[in-house]
Amino acid sequence: MNGSQTALDKQVGGSHYRDKGIQPIIYIHANNLGFCEGNVVKYVTRWRDKNGIADLKKAIHYLELLIELNETA
């Protein structure tokens, strides 16, 4: 790849995923997760390194949305 970075090699807006064993996007894609599920993975993965409890609350919100959308489906 003649020295250039791939999209997965770079992170825009911080480094909160760089030290993880697997980047959330790779896990989300490999497991074919939907939008709400992917956001839960993303927020739970980064909460200690980025926005703390606020990220856990965002994860809860996406879980609530997922439950609500599937209870009425």
All heavy atoms as a GROMACS GRO file, in nm:
protein
  580
    1MET      N    1   0.084  -0.119   0.000
    1MET     CA    2   0.000   0.000   0.000
    1MET      C    3   0.088   0.125   0.000
    1MET      O    4   0.049   0.227   0.048
    1MET     CB    5  -0.094  -0.006   0.120
    1MET     CG    6  -0.184   0.115   0.132
    1MET     SD    7  -0.334   0.081   0.216
    1MET     CE    8  -0.443   0.098   0.079
    2ASN      N    9   0.206   0.116  -0.046
    2ASN     CA   10   0.306   0.221  -0.059
    2ASN      C   11   0.306   0.327   0.051
    2ASN      O   12   0.313   0.446   0.026
    2ASN     CB   13   0.303   0.285  -0.198
    2ASN     CG   14   0.174   0.358  -0.233
    2ASN    OD1   15   0.087   0.377  -0.148
    2ASN    ND2   16   0.163   0.399  -0.358
    3GLY      N   17   0.299   0.284   0.177
    3GLY     CA   18   0.316   0.373   0.291
    3GLY      C   19   0.194   0.454   0.332
    3GLY      O   20   0.199   0.521   0.433
    4SER      N   21   0.088   0.454   0.256
    4SER     CA   22  -0.028   0.532   0.295
    4SER      C   23  -0.117   0.453   0.390
    4SER      O   24  -0.118   0.331   0.389
    4SER     CB   25  -0.107   0.576   0.172
    4SER     OG   26  -0.155   0.464   0.103
    5GLN      N   27  -0.192   0.526   0.471
    5GLN     CA   28  -0.281   0.462   0.568
    5GLN      C   29  -0.413   0.423   0.503
    5GLN      O   30  -0.462   0.491   0.414
    5GLN     CB   31  -0.312   0.558   0.683
    5GLN     CG   32  -0.198   0.583   0.777
    5GLN     CD   33  -0.243   0.669   0.894
    5GLN    OE1   34  -0.319   0.764   0.877
    5GLN    NE2   35  -0.198   0.634   1.012
    6THR      N   36  -0.470   0.314   0.554
    6THR     CA   37  -0.606   0.279   0.515
    6THR      C   38  -0.702   0.354   0.607
    6THR      O   39  -0.661   0.409   0.709
    6THR     CB   40  -0.632   0.128   0.528
    6THR    OG1   41  -0.634   0.093   0.666
    6THR    CG2   42  -0.527   0.047   0.454
    7ALA      N   43  -0.828   0.352   0.575
    7ALA     CA   44  -0.928   0.418   0.660
    7ALA      C   45  -0.930   0.355   0.799
    7ALA      O   46  -0.955   0.423   0.898
    7ALA     CB   47  -1.065   0.409   0.594
    8LEU      N   48  -0.903   0.225   0.809
    8LEU     CA   49  -0.902   0.158   0.939
    8LEU      C   50  -0.777   0.189   1.021
    8LEU      O   51  -0.776   0.170   1.141
    8LEU     CB   52  -0.916   0.006   0.922
    8LEU     CG   53  -1.052  -0.042   0.876
    8LEU    CD1   54  -1.048  -0.191   0.844
    8LEU    CD2   55  -1.160  -0.012   0.978
    9ASP      N   56  -0.671   0.238   0.955
    9ASP     CA   57  -0.547   0.272   1.025
    9ASP      C   58  -0.554   0.408   1.094
    9ASP      O   59  -0.475   0.436   1.182
    9ASP     CB   60  -0.428   0.275   0.928
    9ASP     CG   61  -0.392   0.137   0.878
    9ASP    OD1   62  -0.413   0.040   0.951
    9ASP    OD2   63  -0.343   0.128   0.764
   10LYS      N   64  -0.643   0.492   1.051
   10LYS     CA   65  -0.650   0.626   1.109
   10LYS      C   66  -0.779   0.644   1.186
   10LYS      O   67  -0.878   0.575   1.162
   10LYS     CB   68  -0.634   0.734   1.002
   10LYS     CG   69  -0.739   0.730   0.894
   10LYS     CD   70  -0.709   0.835   0.788
   10LYS     CE   71  -0.805   0.821   0.671
   10LYS     NZ   72  -0.781   0.920   0.568
   11GLN      N   73  -0.775   0.737   1.281
   11GLN     CA   74  -0.894   0.769   1.359
   11GLN      C   75  -0.907   0.920   1.364
   11GLN      O   76  -0.814   0.989   1.406
   11GLN     CB   77  -0.885   0.712   1.500
   11GLN     CG   78  -1.009   0.743   1.581
   11GLN     CD   79  -1.003   0.684   1.721
   11GLN    OE1   80  -0.936   0.586   1.745
   11GLN    NE2   81  -1.074   0.745   1.812
   12VAL      N   82  -1.020   0.970   1.324
   12VAL     CA   83  -1.047   1.113   1.326
   12VAL      C   84  -1.110   1.147   1.459
   12VAL      O   85  -1.204   1.082   1.504
   12VAL     CB   86  -1.141   1.152   1.209
   12VAL    CG1   87  -1.176   1.299   1.213
   12VAL    CG2   88  -1.078   1.113   1.076
   13GLY      N   89  -1.060   1.250   1.527
   13GLY     CA   90  -1.123   1.299   1.649
   13GLY      C   91  -1.080   1.232   1.778
   13GLY      O   92  -1.157   1.230   1.873
   14GLY      N   93  -0.961   1.178   1.785
   14GLY     CA   94  -0.914   1.122   1.910
   14GLY      C   95  -0.842   0.990   1.890
   14GLY      O   96  -0.819   0.946   1.778
   15SER      N   97  -0.810   0.927   2.003
   15SER     CA   98  -0.738   0.799   1.995
   15SER      C   99  -0.802   0.693   2.085
   15SER      O  100  -0.738   0.596   2.122
   15SER     CB  101  -0.592   0.820   2.036
   15SER     OG  102  -0.586   0.868   2.170
   16HIS      N  103  -0.926   0.712   2.120
   16HIS     CA  104  -0.994   0.626   2.217
   16HIS      C  105  -1.019   0.484   2.167
   16HIS      O  106  -1.058   0.399   2.245
   16HIS     CB  107  -1.125   0.691   2.264
   16HIS     CG  108  -1.203   0.756   2.154
   16HIS    ND1  109  -1.175   0.884   2.112
   16HIS    CD2  110  -1.303   0.712   2.079
   16HIS    CE1  111  -1.257   0.915   2.014
   16HIS    NE2  112  -1.336   0.813   1.992
   17TYR      N  113  -0.997   0.453   2.039
   17TYR     CA  114  -1.009   0.315   1.990
   17TYR      C  115  -0.874   0.254   1.955
   17TYR      O  116  -0.864   0.134   1.936
   17TYR     CB  117  -1.098   0.309   1.864
   17TYR     CG  118  -1.239   0.358   1.885
   17TYR    CD1  119  -1.291   0.459   1.806
   17TYR    CD2  120  -1.321   0.303   1.983
   17TYR    CE1  121  -1.420   0.504   1.824
   17TYR    CE2  122  -1.450   0.348   2.000
   17TYR     CZ  123  -1.499   0.448   1.921
   17TYR     OH  124  -1.627   0.493   1.938
   18ARG      N  125  -0.772   0.335   1.945
   18ARG     CA  126  -0.643   0.290   1.894
   18ARG      C  127  -0.579   0.179   1.979
   18ARG      O  128  -0.512   0.093   1.925
   18ARG     CB  129  -0.544   0.407   1.885
   18ARG     CG  130  -0.591   0.521   1.798
   18ARG     CD  131  -0.592   0.491   1.653
   18ARG     NE  132  -0.458   0.461   1.608
   18ARG     CZ  133  -0.432   0.414   1.489
   18ARG    NH1  134  -0.530   0.394   1.404
   18ARG    NH2  135  -0.309   0.386   1.453
   19ASP      N  136  -0.597   0.181   2.110
   19ASP     CA  137  -0.532   0.081   2.196
   19ASP      C  138  -0.620  -0.041   2.224
   19ASP      O  139  -0.584  -0.125   2.305
   19ASP     CB  140  -0.489   0.146   2.327
   19ASP     CG  141  -0.605   0.197   2.410
   19ASP    OD1  142  -0.717   0.210   2.357
   19ASP    OD2  143  -0.584   0.225   2.530
   20LYS      N  144  -0.731  -0.052   2.158
   20LYS     CA  145  -0.821  -0.166   2.179
   20LYS      C  146  -0.772  -0.288   2.102
   20LYS      O  147  -0.710  -0.275   1.997
   20LYS     CB  148  -0.964  -0.131   2.136
   20LYS     CG  149  -1.021  -0.008   2.203
   20LYS     CD  150  -1.025  -0.023   2.354
   20LYS     CE  151  -1.081   0.101   2.418
   20LYS     NZ  152  -1.021   0.132   2.545
   21GLY      N  153  -0.802  -0.406   2.152
   21GLY     CA  154  -0.764  -0.530   2.086
   21GLY      C  155  -0.829  -0.545   1.950
   21GLY      O  156  -0.770  -0.604   1.858
   22ILE      N  157  -0.948  -0.492   1.936
   22ILE     CA  158  -1.018  -0.490   1.807
   22ILE      C  159  -1.099  -0.361   1.803
   22ILE      O  160  -1.162  -0.322   1.902
   22ILE     CB  161  -1.110  -0.614   1.789
   22ILE    CG1  162  -1.175  -0.614   1.652
   22ILE    CG2  163  -1.212  -0.627   1.900
   22ILE    CD1  164  -1.247  -0.744   1.617
   23GLN      N  165  -1.094  -0.294   1.691
   23GLN     CA  166  -1.170  -0.171   1.678
   23GLN      C  167  -1.319  -0.205   1.668
   23GLN      O  168  -1.357  -0.303   1.604
   23GLN     CB  169  -1.125  -0.092   1.556
   23GLN     CG  170  -0.988  -0.030   1.574
   23GLN     CD  171  -0.961   0.075   1.469
   23GLN    OE1  172  -1.052   0.138   1.414
   23GLN    NE2  173  -0.835   0.094   1.439
   24PRO      N  174  -1.403  -0.127   1.733
   24PRO     CA  175  -1.546  -0.154   1.729
   24PRO      C  176  -1.602  -0.170   1.588
   24PRO      O  177  -1.685  -0.258   1.564
   24PRO     CB  178  -1.608  -0.033   1.799
   24PRO     CG  179  -1.503   0.014   1.891
   24PRO     CD  180  -1.373  -0.011   1.819
   25ILE      N  181  -1.556  -0.090   1.492
   25ILE     CA  182  -1.610  -0.100   1.356
   25ILE      C  183  -1.583  -0.237   1.296
   25ILE      O  184  -1.668  -0.292   1.224
   25ILE     CB  185  -1.555   0.013   1.265
   25ILE    CG1  186  -1.626   0.013   1.130
   25ILE    CG2  187  -1.405   0.003   1.246
   25ILE    CD1  188  -1.773   0.041   1.135
   26ILE      N  189  -1.469  -0.297   1.326
   26ILE     CA  190  -1.437  -0.430   1.274
   26ILE      C  191  -1.530  -0.533   1.337
   26ILE      O  192  -1.585  -0.620   1.268
   26ILE     CB  193  -1.289  -0.463   1.299
   26ILE    CG1  194  -1.202  -0.370   1.216
   26ILE    CG2  195  -1.259  -0.609   1.265
   26ILE    CD1  196  -1.055  -0.376   1.248
   27TYR      N  197  -1.552  -0.524   1.468
   27TYR     CA  198  -1.643  -0.616   1.538
   27TYR      C  199  -1.787  -0.600   1.486
   27TYR      O  200  -1.856  -0.697   1.457
   27TYR     CB  201  -1.638  -0.591   1.689
   27TYR     CG  202  -1.732  -0.678   1.766
   27TYR    CD1  203  -1.695  -0.806   1.804
   27TYR    CD2  204  -1.861  -0.634   1.799
   27TYR    CE1  205  -1.781  -0.888   1.875
   27TYR    CE2  206  -1.948  -0.716   1.868
   27TYR     CZ  207  -1.909  -0.842   1.906
   27TYR     OH  208  -1.995  -0.924   1.974
   28ILE      N  209  -1.830  -0.475   1.475
   28ILE     CA  210  -1.966  -0.445   1.428
   28ILE      C  211  -1.989  -0.500   1.289
   28ILE      O  212  -2.089  -0.567   1.262
   28ILE     CB  213  -1.992  -0.293   1.435
   28ILE    CG1  214  -1.997  -0.246   1.580
   28ILE    CG2  215  -2.120  -0.256   1.360
   28ILE    CD1  216  -1.981  -0.095   1.598
   29HIS      N  217  -1.894  -0.476   1.201
   29HIS     CA  218  -1.905  -0.523   1.062
   29HIS      C  219  -1.900  -0.675   1.054
   29HIS      O  220  -1.982  -0.737   0.985
   29HIS     CB  221  -1.794  -0.461   0.977
   29HIS     CG  222  -1.800  -0.500   0.834
   29HIS    ND1  223  -1.894  -0.450   0.747
   29HIS    CD2  224  -1.724  -0.585   0.762
   29HIS    CE1  225  -1.876  -0.503   0.628
   29HIS    NE2  226  -1.773  -0.586   0.634
   30ALA      N  227  -1.807  -0.736   1.126
   30ALA     CA  228  -1.790  -0.882   1.122
   30ALA      C  229  -1.913  -0.955   1.173
   30ALA      O  230  -1.943  -1.067   1.131
   30ALA     CB  231  -1.667  -0.924   1.202
   31ASN      N  232  -1.987  -0.892   1.265
   31ASN     CA  233  -2.105  -0.954   1.324
   31ASN      C  234  -2.235  -0.902   1.266
   31ASN      O  235  -2.343  -0.933   1.317
   31ASN     CB  236  -2.100  -0.938   1.475
   31ASN     CG  237  -1.991  -1.022   1.535
   31ASN    OD1  238  -2.006  -1.144   1.547
   31ASN    ND2  239  -1.879  -0.961   1.569
   32ASN      N  240  -2.224  -0.820   1.162
   32ASN     CA  241  -2.342  -0.770   1.090
   32ASN      C  242  -2.443  -0.704   1.184
   32ASN      O  243  -2.564  -0.728   1.174
   32ASN     CB  244  -2.407  -0.884   1.011
   32ASN     CG  245  -2.491  -0.834   0.897
   32ASN    OD1  246  -2.466  -0.726   0.844
   32ASN    ND2  247  -2.591  -0.911   0.858
   33LEU      N  248  -2.391  -0.621   1.276
   33LEU     CA  249  -2.479  -0.555   1.372
   33LEU      C  250  -2.546  -0.434   1.309
   33LEU      O  251  -2.489  -0.368   1.222
   33LEU     CB  252  -2.399  -0.510   1.495
   33LEU     CG  253  -2.331  -0.620   1.575
   33LEU    CD1  254  -2.260  -0.562   1.696
   33LEU    CD2  255  -2.429  -0.728   1.616
   34GLY      N  256  -2.666  -0.405   1.356
   34GLY     CA  257  -2.740  -0.290   1.308
   34GLY      C  258  -2.694  -0.162   1.376
   34GLY      O  259  -2.604  -0.161   1.461
   35PHE      N  260  -2.758  -0.052   1.340
   35PHE     CA  261  -2.720   0.081   1.388
   35PHE      C  262  -2.722   0.091   1.541
   35PHE      O  263  -2.624   0.132   1.602
   35PHE     CB  264  -2.813   0.186   1.326
   35PHE     CG  265  -2.778   0.327   1.365
   35PHE    CD1  266  -2.673   0.391   1.305
   35PHE    CD2  267  -2.852   0.393   1.461
   35PHE    CE1  268  -2.640   0.522   1.340
   35PHE    CE2  269  -2.821   0.522   1.497
   35PHE     CZ  270  -2.715   0.588   1.436
   36CYS      N  271  -2.833   0.054   1.603
   36CYS     CA  272  -2.844   0.065   1.749
   36CYS      C  273  -2.743  -0.027   1.819
   36CYS      O  274  -2.675   0.016   1.912
   36CYS     CB  275  -2.986   0.032   1.795
   36CYS     SG  276  -3.108   0.158   1.752
   37GLU      N  277  -2.733  -0.149   1.772
   37GLU     CA  278  -2.639  -0.245   1.833
   37GLU      C  279  -2.495  -0.196   1.817
   37GLU      O  280  -2.415  -0.204   1.911
   37GLU     CB  281  -2.654  -0.382   1.768
   37GLU     CG  282  -2.791  -0.442   1.791
   37GLU     CD  283  -2.838  -0.526   1.673
   37GLU    OE1  284  -2.830  -0.478   1.559
   37GLU    OE2  285  -2.884  -0.637   1.696
   38GLY      N  286  -2.463  -0.144   1.701
   38GLY     CA  287  -2.330  -0.092   1.676
   38GLY      C  288  -2.295   0.024   1.767
   38GLY      O  289  -2.182   0.034   1.818
   39ASN      N  290  -2.391   0.112   1.790
   39ASN     CA  291  -2.367   0.224   1.880
   39ASN      C  292  -2.347   0.178   2.023
   39ASN      O  293  -2.265   0.235   2.095
   39ASN     CB  294  -2.478   0.328   1.870
   39ASN     CG  295  -2.458   0.421   1.754
   39ASN    OD1  296  -2.348   0.469   1.730
   39ASN    ND2  297  -2.562   0.447   1.678
   40VAL      N  298  -2.419   0.077   2.066
   40VAL     CA  299  -2.398   0.022   2.200
   40VAL      C  300  -2.254  -0.027   2.214
   40VAL      O  301  -2.184   0.006   2.311
   40VAL     CB  302  -2.498  -0.091   2.232
   40VAL    CG1  303  -2.460  -0.164   2.360
   40VAL    CG2  304  -2.640  -0.036   2.242
   41VAL      N  305  -2.208  -0.103   2.116
   41VAL     CA  306  -2.070  -0.154   2.118
   41VAL      C  307  -1.971  -0.038   2.122
   41VAL      O  308  -1.877  -0.036   2.202
   41VAL     CB  309  -2.042  -0.245   1.995
   41VAL    CG1  310  -1.894  -0.277   1.982
   41VAL    CG2  311  -2.125  -0.373   2.005
   42LYS      N  312  -1.993   0.061   2.038
   42LYS     CA  313  -1.904   0.177   2.029
   42LYS      C  314  -1.896   0.251   2.162
   42LYS      O  315  -1.786   0.277   2.213
   42LYS     CB  316  -1.954   0.271   1.920
   42LYS     CG  317  -1.877   0.402   1.908
   42LYS     CD  318  -1.936   0.490   1.801
   42LYS     CE  319  -2.062   0.557   1.850
   42LYS     NZ  320  -2.111   0.664   1.760
   43TYR      N  321  -2.009   0.284   2.221
   43TYR     CA  322  -2.010   0.363   2.343
   43TYR      C  323  -1.956   0.284   2.463
   43TYR      O  324  -1.884   0.339   2.546
   43TYR     CB  325  -2.149   0.417   2.373
   43TYR     CG  326  -2.190   0.528   2.279
   43TYR    CD1  327  -2.307   0.519   2.206
   43TYR    CD2  328  -2.111   0.640   2.262
   43TYR    CE1  329  -2.345   0.620   2.119
   43TYR    CE2  330  -2.147   0.742   2.175
   43TYR     CZ  331  -2.265   0.731   2.104
   43TYR     OH  332  -2.300   0.832   2.018
   44VAL      N  333  -1.988   0.157   2.472
   44VAL     CA  334  -1.936   0.076   2.583
   44VAL      C  335  -1.785   0.056   2.569
   44VAL      O  336  -1.713   0.055   2.669
   44VAL     CB  337  -2.011  -0.059   2.591
   44VAL    CG1  338  -1.942  -0.156   2.686
   44VAL    CG2  339  -2.156  -0.037   2.635
   45THR      N  340  -1.737   0.046   2.447
   45THR     CA  341  -1.594   0.028   2.425
   45THR      C  342  -1.514   0.151   2.465
   45THR      O  343  -1.406   0.140   2.523
   45THR     CB  344  -1.566  -0.003   2.276
   45THR    OG1  345  -1.633  -0.125   2.241
   45THR    CG2  346  -1.418  -0.018   2.248
   46ARG      N  347  -1.565   0.268   2.440
   46ARG     CA  348  -1.485   0.390   2.459
   46ARG      C  349  -1.512   0.467   2.588
   46ARG      O  350  -1.444   0.564   2.616
   46ARG     CB  351  -1.506   0.483   2.341
   46ARG     CG  352  -1.640   0.554   2.344
   46ARG     CD  353  -1.655   0.644   2.226
   46ARG     NE  354  -1.754   0.747   2.254
   46ARG     CZ  355  -1.801   0.829   2.163
   46ARG    NH1  356  -1.758   0.821   2.038
   46ARG    NH2  357  -1.889   0.919   2.195
   47TRP      N  358  -1.608   0.427   2.670
   47TRP     CA  359  -1.654   0.512   2.779
   47TRP      C  360  -1.542   0.553   2.875
   47TRP      O  361  -1.539   0.666   2.923
   47TRP     CB  362  -1.771   0.449   2.852
   47TRP     CG  363  -1.737   0.342   2.951
   47TRP    CD1  364  -1.717   0.210   2.923
   47TRP    CD2  365  -1.718   0.356   3.091
   47TRP    NE1  366  -1.687   0.142   3.037
   47TRP    CE2  367  -1.687   0.229   3.144
   47TRP    CE3  368  -1.725   0.464   3.178
   47TRP    CZ2  369  -1.663   0.208   3.279
   47TRP    CZ3  370  -1.701   0.443   3.312
   47TRP    CH2  371  -1.670   0.316   3.361
   48ARG      N  372  -1.449   0.464   2.904
   48ARG     CA  373  -1.342   0.498   2.998
   48ARG      C  374  -1.243   0.599   2.940
   48ARG      O  375  -1.179   0.674   3.013
   48ARG     CB  376  -1.264   0.373   3.038
   48ARG     CG  377  -1.338   0.283   3.134
   48ARG     CD  378  -1.249   0.164   3.174
   48ARG     NE  379  -1.320   0.070   3.257
   48ARG     CZ  380  -1.388  -0.035   3.213
   48ARG    NH1  381  -1.392  -0.060   3.083
   48ARG    NH2  382  -1.450  -0.115   3.296
   49ASP      N  383  -1.229   0.600   2.808
   49ASP     CA  384  -1.127   0.682   2.742
   49ASP      C  385  -1.180   0.810   2.680
   49ASP      O  386  -1.101   0.891   2.633
   49ASP     CB  387  -1.058   0.600   2.632
   49ASP     CG  388  -0.993   0.474   2.687
   49ASP    OD1  389  -0.930   0.482   2.794
   49ASP    OD2  390  -1.007   0.368   2.624
   50LYS      N  391  -1.311   0.828   2.677
   50LYS     CA  392  -1.362   0.946   2.609
   50LYS      C  393  -1.459   1.026   2.696
   50LYS      O  394  -1.420   1.124   2.755
   50LYS     CB  395  -1.427   0.910   2.476
   50LYS     CG  396  -1.458   1.033   2.393
   50LYS     CD  397  -1.486   1.005   2.251
   50LYS     CE  398  -1.503   1.139   2.180
   50LYS     NZ  399  -1.565   1.127   2.052
   51ASN      N  400  -1.582   0.983   2.707
   51ASN     CA  401  -1.684   1.067   2.772
   51ASN      C  402  -1.739   1.011   2.903
   51ASN      O  403  -1.842   1.057   2.951
   51ASN     CB  404  -1.799   1.094   2.675
   51ASN     CG  405  -1.756   1.176   2.557
   51ASN    OD1  406  -1.677   1.268   2.571
   51ASN    ND2  407  -1.806   1.142   2.439
   52GLY      N  408  -1.675   0.908   2.957
   52GLY     CA  409  -1.716   0.855   3.087
   52GLY      C  410  -1.860   0.809   3.091
   52GLY      O  411  -1.911   0.748   2.998
   53ILE      N  412  -1.925   0.842   3.202
   53ILE     CA  413  -2.064   0.800   3.227
   53ILE      C  414  -2.158   0.845   3.116
   53ILE      O  415  -2.255   0.776   3.084
   53ILE     CB  416  -2.113   0.852   3.364
   53ILE    CG1  417  -2.026   0.793   3.478
   53ILE    CG2  418  -2.260   0.820   3.387
   53ILE    CD1  419  -2.029   0.642   3.489
   54ALA      N  420  -2.130   0.959   3.054
   54ALA     CA  421  -2.216   1.006   2.944
   54ALA      C  422  -2.223   0.903   2.832
   54ALA      O  423  -2.330   0.883   2.773
   54ALA     CB  424  -2.165   1.140   2.891
   55ASP      N  425  -2.111   0.836   2.802
   55ASP     CA  426  -2.114   0.733   2.698
   55ASP      C  427  -2.194   0.611   2.742
   55ASP      O  428  -2.261   0.548   2.661
   55ASP     CB  429  -1.972   0.691   2.659
   55ASP     CG  430  -1.910   0.783   2.554
   55ASP    OD1  431  -1.985   0.860   2.491
   55ASP    OD2  432  -1.788   0.776   2.535
   56LEU      N  433  -2.188   0.577   2.870
   56LEU     CA  434  -2.270   0.465   2.919
   56LEU      C  435  -2.418   0.500   2.909
   56LEU      O  436  -2.500   0.414   2.873
   56LEU     CB  437  -2.233   0.430   3.063
   56LEU     CG  438  -2.093   0.372   3.082
   56LEU    CD1  439  -2.067   0.346   3.231
   56LEU    CD2  440  -2.075   0.244   3.002
   57LYS      N  441  -2.452   0.623   2.936
   57LYS     CA  442  -2.593   0.667   2.923
   57LYS      C  443  -2.637   0.663   2.777
   57LYS      O  444  -2.751   0.628   2.748
   57LYS     CB  445  -2.611   0.806   2.982
   57LYS     CG  446  -2.601   0.805   3.134
   57LYS     CD  447  -2.618   0.943   3.193
   57LYS     CE  448  -2.609   0.938   3.344
   57LYS     NZ  449  -2.624   1.072   3.405
   58LYS      N  450  -2.546   0.697   2.686
   58LYS     CA  451  -2.579   0.687   2.543
   58LYS      C  452  -2.602   0.541   2.504
   58LYS      O  453  -2.695   0.510   2.429
   58LYS     CB  454  -2.466   0.745   2.458
   58LYS     CG  455  -2.455   0.896   2.469
   58LYS     CD  456  -2.334   0.945   2.391
   58LYS     CE  457  -2.312   1.093   2.411
   58LYS     NZ  458  -2.191   1.141   2.340
   59ALA      N  459  -2.519   0.450   2.557
   59ALA     CA  460  -2.537   0.308   2.529
   59ALA      C  461  -2.673   0.260   2.580
   59ALA      O  462  -2.744   0.187   2.510
   59ALA     CB  463  -2.425   0.226   2.592
   60ILE      N  464  -2.710   0.302   2.700
   60ILE     CA  465  -2.841   0.266   2.756
   60ILE      C  466  -2.953   0.319   2.666
   60ILE      O  467  -3.050   0.248   2.640
   60ILE     CB  468  -2.856   0.319   2.900
   60ILE    CG1  469  -2.764   0.241   2.994
   60ILE    CG2  470  -3.001   0.314   2.946
   60ILE    CD1  471  -2.752   0.302   3.134
   61HIS      N  472  -2.938   0.441   2.620
   61HIS     CA  473  -3.040   0.499   2.533
   61HIS      C  474  -3.059   0.416   2.407
   61HIS      O  475  -3.171   0.389   2.364
   61HIS     CB  476  -3.004   0.643   2.498
   61HIS     CG  477  -3.105   0.710   2.412
   61HIS    ND1  478  -3.074   0.765   2.291
   61HIS    CD2  479  -3.238   0.730   2.428
   61HIS    CE1  480  -3.183   0.815   2.235
   61HIS    NE2  481  -3.283   0.796   2.316
   62TYR      N  482  -2.948   0.373   2.346
   62TYR     CA  483  -2.958   0.290   2.226
   62TYR      C  484  -3.018   0.153   2.256
   62TYR      O  485  -3.091   0.097   2.174
   62TYR     CB  486  -2.824   0.279   2.153
   62TYR     CG  487  -2.800   0.398   2.065
   62TYR    CD1  488  -2.716   0.501   2.105
   62TYR    CD2  489  -2.867   0.411   1.944
   62TYR    CE1  490  -2.697   0.612   2.024
   62TYR    CE2  491  -2.849   0.522   1.863
   62TYR     CZ  492  -2.764   0.623   1.904
   62TYR     OH  493  -2.747   0.733   1.824
   63LEU      N  494  -2.991   0.099   2.374
   63LEU     CA  495  -3.056  -0.027   2.413
   63LEU      C  496  -3.206  -0.007   2.430
   63LEU      O  497  -3.286  -0.090   2.386
   63LEU     CB  498  -2.996  -0.081   2.543
   63LEU     CG  499  -2.857  -0.142   2.530
   63LEU    CD1  500  -2.797  -0.167   2.668
   63LEU    CD2  501  -2.864  -0.271   2.451
   64GLU      N  502  -3.245   0.105   2.492
   64GLU     CA  503  -3.387   0.135   2.507
   64GLU      C  504  -3.455   0.150   2.371
   64GLU      O  505  -3.567   0.101   2.350
   64GLU     CB  506  -3.405   0.262   2.591
   64GLU     CG  507  -3.367   0.243   2.736
   64GLU     CD  508  -3.362   0.374   2.814
   64GLU    OE1  509  -3.349   0.483   2.755
   64GLU    OE2  510  -3.370   0.365   2.939
   65LEU      N  511  -3.388   0.219   2.278
   65LEU     CA  512  -3.443   0.233   2.143
   65LEU      C  513  -3.457   0.097   2.076
   65LEU      O  514  -3.560   0.069   2.014
   65LEU     CB  515  -3.351   0.321   2.058
   65LEU     CG  516  -3.351   0.470   2.089
   65LEU    CD1  517  -3.235   0.540   2.018
   65LEU    CD2  518  -3.483   0.532   2.050
   66LEU      N  519  -3.356   0.013   2.090
   66LEU     CA  520  -3.359  -0.121   2.029
   66LEU      C  521  -3.475  -0.203   2.084
   66LEU      O  522  -3.548  -0.268   2.008
   66LEU     CB  523  -3.225  -0.190   2.053
   66LEU     CG  524  -3.201  -0.322   1.982
   66LEU    CD1  525  -3.209  -0.306   1.831
   66LEU    CD2  526  -3.064  -0.376   2.022
   67ILE      N  527  -3.494  -0.198   2.215
   67ILE     CA  528  -3.605  -0.270   2.278
   67ILE      C  529  -3.738  -0.215   2.228
   67ILE      O  530  -3.826  -0.291   2.186
   67ILE     CB  531  -3.596  -0.260   2.432
   67ILE    CG1  532  -3.477  -0.343   2.482
   67ILE    CG2  533  -3.727  -0.307   2.497
   67ILE    CD1  534  -3.441  -0.317   2.628
   68GLU      N  535  -3.753  -0.083   2.230
   68GLU     CA  536  -3.878  -0.022   2.189
   68GLU      C  537  -3.911  -0.053   2.042
   68GLU      O  538  -4.025  -0.087   2.009
   68GLU     CB  539  -3.869   0.130   2.209
   68GLU     CG  540  -3.999   0.203   2.190
   68GLU     CD  541  -3.988   0.349   2.228
   68GLU    OE1  542  -3.936   0.378   2.338
   68GLU    OE2  543  -4.029   0.432   2.146
   69LEU      N  544  -3.812  -0.043   1.957
   69LEU     CA  545  -3.835  -0.070   1.814
   69LEU      C  546  -3.871  -0.216   1.787
   69LEU      O  547  -3.946  -0.246   1.694
   69LEU     CB  548  -3.712  -0.031   1.732
   69LEU     CG  549  -3.685   0.119   1.724
   69LEU    CD1  550  -3.547   0.144   1.665
   69LEU    CD2  551  -3.793   0.189   1.642
   70ASN      N  552  -3.821  -0.305   1.870
   70ASN     CA  553  -3.848  -0.447   1.848
   70ASN      C  554  -3.969  -0.499   1.924
   70ASN      O  555  -4.024  -0.601   1.886
   70ASN     CB  556  -3.722  -0.529   1.880
   70ASN     CG  557  -3.622  -0.516   1.770
   70ASN    OD1  558  -3.634  -0.577   1.665
   70ASN    ND2  559  -3.522  -0.429   1.789
   71GLU      N  560  -4.010  -0.430   2.028
   71GLU     CA  561  -4.134  -0.470   2.097
   71GLU      C  562  -4.256  -0.439   2.014
   71GLU      O  563  -4.355  -0.509   2.019
   71GLU     CB  564  -4.145  -0.397   2.232
   71GLU     CG  565  -4.060  -0.457   2.341
   71GLU     CD  566  -4.076  -0.386   2.473
   71GLU    OE1  567  -4.117  -0.267   2.477
   71GLU    OE2  568  -4.047  -0.450   2.577
   72THR      N  569  -4.248  -0.332   1.935
   72THR     CA  570  -4.364  -0.291   1.856
   72THR      C  571  -4.358  -0.345   1.713
   72THR      O  572  -4.450  -0.320   1.635
   72THR     CB  573  -4.373  -0.137   1.850
   72THR    OG1  574  -4.252  -0.086   1.794
   72THR    CG2  575  -4.393  -0.079   1.989
   73ALA      N  576  -4.252  -0.416   1.681
   73ALA     CA  577  -4.236  -0.468   1.544
   73ALA      C  578  -4.324  -0.589   1.520
   73ALA      O  579  -4.363  -0.661   1.604
   73ALA     CB  580  -4.090  -0.503   1.517
   0.00000   0.00000   0.00000
